[in-house]
Amino acid sequence: MLSLIIFFMPVTLLVPYVRQYTGILSDYSIKVVLTNSMADKIPAGSIVITRKVKPDKLKEGDVISFFASDETVTHRITKKIKKNNEYLFQTKGDANQLIDNNLVNTRDIQGKVLFFIPKIGIILQKMQHIRGKLAFLLTLLSLNLVYSLISQLINFKHIEG
């Protein structure tokens, strides 16, 4: 799990810059799941990787991220409604008892969830603050020092032996 975190942390930090300056990955985004509304499948603290898709390609059962009240919500589509040549989506969190109050407009959809990685979102949230960034850098430096020390010890044994 640690190697996964070490790999994805720099990747998640670099993705916005790559997208902004090159246009590559512009259809993909990374979101942090903040609540347990999808806990049956996607626990709080996970990151979800989403991809923009055309509304007509979405179907019942797909998990989407969308804007709702200035927040990003990740829920499952329970019903697809076509009204005046526009699609609306009824959604529900897997762990919620009730469907969401409001229908989701296509303009509010950020993307369809392709996959998720548990727990990394917690670290990403902490890294939004200067203390979190400093802790991450110190952790990387510490891991690099430990790796260098182990490498030197292994090489030292070879010289002795």
N, C-alpha and C positions, 0 to 999 in steps of 0.2 A: 504494500500500500504506500509506503514511503517513497518508493521509486516512482510510482504513479503521480504522487503529489509533486515531487521534484521535477518531473517532466512537464506536468500541466500548468504549474504556476507561471513559469516564464511564457509559456504559450498563451495563456489567458491574458497575460499582461500585454503581450505584443499584438494580439489579434486586432484590437481597435486601431492601432497605428498602421498595420499592414492594410487594413480595409480602407482607412482614410486616404492614404497616400498612393495606393496602387489600384484600388478597386477590386483586388482579389479578395475573395471571401465575403463580398458585399451581401450575398444572400444568406449568410450564416451569422448567428449571434449566440452569445453565451449569457444565460440568465441564471440567477441564484433563486432557488425555491426557499421562501421565507417561512411558510406555514406547513402544517401537517394535513392540509386539505386533500393532498394526493398521497398521503402516507402509506396507503396500501401498496402503491407501486413506486412512488418517488418521495422519499422522506425529506423533511425540512433539512436544509443545509446542503442539499445536493446542487450540482449545477446541471442545467439542461442545455443541450446544443440544439438550436432551432434553425430551420431553413425556411426562407420565404417560399410560399407555394401559391398558385392561383386558387382563388376560392372555389372554383368549380371542381378542383381536384381533391378538396377536403371532403371527408365523409364521416358519418357517425362512427364513434369509437376512436377517432384520431385525437391525440393530445396536442393542444395548441397553447401558445403563450399570447396574451393579448393585454391591451391597456384597459383598465377599469378604475375609474376614480383616481387617476394619476399614479396608479400602481401597475406593475406587471403581474398578471395572474396566469397560472398554468393549470388548466383544467381540461377535462375530456368533453368532446362534442357528443351530446346526447340526441340532438335533432338538428337537421339542416332544413332551413325554410327558404324558399325562393319567393320573393315579394317584389313586384315591379322591376324585374330584371336584375335584382340585387339579392345576394344571399345574406341571411341572418343565421346565427348559430346559437342554439341553446346549449349551455355547458353546465357541468357539475364536477366538483372535486370528488374523486373516488371515495374518500373517507367522509364526505359530507352526507347528511341525511336528505337534504333538499337540493333541488336544482338552483342554479344562480338566478337572482331576481331579474336581471336584465339580459336581453339578447345581445350577442356580440355582432357588431357591424364588421364588414370586411376591412374597412380602413383601420380598425383597431387591432387587427391580427398582426402580430410580430412574426409569427412563423409556426410551423409544425415541429413538434419535438421529435428529433431523430433518435437521441439516446441521452442518458443521464449518467453522472458519476457522483456517487454519494460522498458526503462529508467535505468535499473540496470547497464548496460554497461558503462554509463557515470560515475557512482560512481566507478566502477572497474578500469576504466582508470585513474581516479584521485588517486586511491589507489596504483598505480604503483610507485608513488613518496613518499618520506618520509613524506612530509606534509600531503598527503592524508591518509597515514597509521596512523599518529598521530591524525588527525581529526577524523578518524573512531574510534580509541580507546577512545578518549575523549568523543565522542558521546555515545558510549556504557557505559562508566562510568557515564556520566550524566543521561542517561536513567535508569541505575541501581539505582542511588541516588534518582531520582524522584520516582521510584517504591518503594524504601525503605521508603521514606518520606510518601507517600500515605498509605502504609501498616501500618506504625506506627500511622498515624492520624486515620485510621479506628479502629485500636486496642485501641487507646486512648478514642475514643467515646464509645466503648463498656465498658471500665472500668468505665467511668463517668456515663453512663446510666444504 
